[in-house]
Amino acid sequence: MELKYVGPKPIISHTGIEFDNNKEDKFVYLNIVVQLLKSLNHSYIKDKIYTYQTDSSRLSNDEIYQELKKYCPKLSSLIEEKSHDVQNEINHNLKRAHENNIIKSEDKITLENNINIMSDYLIQRSKNKSAYYCAVDVLAELVKNENIGFIVVPMFQKFAHVLHSVQGSLRKQKNPIDSKLEIYQEDGKLLAKLIINN
């Protein structure tokens, strides 16, 4: 099992393969979500504020995977299940391409080839996405169980994306938890603060 960056979402057609740069590979957020899990997973004393200096060096792909397995024990089976679903979707798209009566036969062949070329890419994106959302759900559960009032991170797009995902996971809880994301400046630094209404 391997987690690695592949790239943005592909748009596959009989005319070629394009990429939607607005749909980034979830792998780019895994290092951040692991760092947040490591920083928040400890015993708490009521009303104490904790700070954690995230490592400046990025974790290797294998280190990310090993850390994620600590927090998501069913990670391997979850990834396998999602990979299987994507493979079924690829097979379905190949069948649809083959049975397509609207495009010319040479375009059908091109479309089938393009789908086949991108199949490993699509499966890897699904693995990365599964790992990311598993970690985000664990992070949301940790926030809920430990009654964490807020999380402050540097205001970079990737950090904000992770906090936004945590908000979504908190809303999906059996008893939904409301939260808000604030952007503010302190000591000349732009920060993002996720405030949890426990």
N, C-alpha and C positions, 0 to 999 in steps of 0.2 A: 504494500500500500504506500502510495507516495502522494504528497501534496506539493504542487509546484505551480508557478505562474504560467498561464498560457496566453491570456489576453482578453480583449473586450468581446462582447457578444457578436458572433458572426451572423450575417444575413446571407443566406445561401439561395441562389437562384440558378436558372439555366444560362444566365448571362455572366455569372461570376460569383465571387465571394467578396462581400464588403463587411466592414466592422462598425458596430455602433459604439462609439467611444463614450457615450453616456451610460453604457451598461458595462462597467468595469468588472473584471474577474474578482471574485470575493477573496481570492488569495491575498490581494494587496492589503487587506484589513486584518488578516490573521495574526500578524505580529503584534498589532495594537491590542486586539481582544485578548490575546494570551497575556500580555503585560498587565492589562487591567484585571484579569482573573488573578494573576499572581499578587497584585497589589491589594486586592480586596479580600482574598481568601485567608483570613486569620481571625483570632478571637478579638472581640471588641469590648471596650469599656464604655458605658453609657456617657454620652455628651463629650467624648474625647474626639478631637479632629486628628485624623491620620494623614500623613503625606507619604508618598512613595515616588522616588526618583526612578523613572523608567530607564532601563539600560539604553545607553546611546548606541550600542552595537546591536544589529539585527540578529535575531535567532536564525540558525540555518533551517532549511526546509525540514530536515529530520528532527531537529530540536522542537520546532513548532508542532510537528505531528506527535512527538513523544509527550510534550506538555499537554496538548489537547486530549490525549488519551487518559491523562490523569483526571481531567474534569468531565470528560464524556466517555465513560467506560464502554458504551455500546457504539463508539465512533466507527469502528471497522464494519460492523454489520449495517449501520445506517448508511455508510458510504456505498457499500456493496448493493444495498437495496435501491438507492437512488441511481447508481450506475446502471443497474439492470433496467430501471424505468426509462432512463435516457436511451439505452440500447434498443428497447422496445419502440420508443418514439422514432429513433433513426430508422429501424426496420419498417415502421409504418410509413415514414416519409419516402423511403426507397420504393415501397409498394405503390404509393400514390403517384410518385414520379413515373414509374414504369407503366401505370395504367392511365396516365394523363392523355386525353385525346385532343387537348387544345394546342399543345406545342408540337413542333415537328419532331420526328424520331431522333435526329441528331441532337436536338436540344434536350430531349429526354435523357440521352446518353450523357450529355454534359452535366445535366442536373444530378443524375445518379452518381457520376464521378465526383462532383463537388461535395455531395453529401458524404460519400465514402472518404474523401480526402479529409473532411472535417470531423469525422466520427470520434477519433481519439481526443481531439481538441474539445468537443462537446462533452464527452464523458469526464475529462479532467476538470472542466468548469463545474460540472455537477458535483464532483468530489469536493472541490474547494468550497462550493456553496453549502453543501451539507455540513462540512466541518465548521464553517463560519456560523451558520444558524444554530447548530448544536451548542457552540461556545457562547453565542449571544444569549440563548435561552438559559444556560447555566449562570451566566452573569446576571441576568434579570432575576433568576431564582435566588441568587446570593444576595442581591440588593433587597429583595422582599424579605427573606428569612432573617437577615441581619438588621433590618430596619435602617438601612443606610439612607441618610437624609439627602445627600447630594454628592456628586462626583464632579471634580473640576479637572479639565484637561487643557492643553494648549489648543488654541483655535486654529487647527489645521483641518483641511477637508476630510482627511481619513479619520481623525479622532471624532469629528462631528458626525460623520457617517455611522460610526460604531455606536455613539450615544443615541442617534436617531433610531437605529435598529433595536437598541435596548428599550427605548420608549415603546416601539411596536410590540416587543415581546411582553412588556409589562401590561400593555392594553389587552393582550390575548390571555392573560392569566384567568383562572376560574373566577376569581374575584378581581376584576380589572383594577389596575393601579394607575392613577393619573400622574403625569409628570410634565414638566416643561423644560425647554432648553433655552438658556439665556446666554447671550454673547456680551462680554464686558471687557473693559481694559483695567489692568492693575499693574502699577509700577512699569508702565510702558509696554506691557505684554498684553496681547489679545488672548482672552480665555473663553472657553465654553463651559457652562455649568449646567449639569442635568440635576434638576431639583425634583425629588420624589416625594409625592404626597402620600405617605404611609398612614 
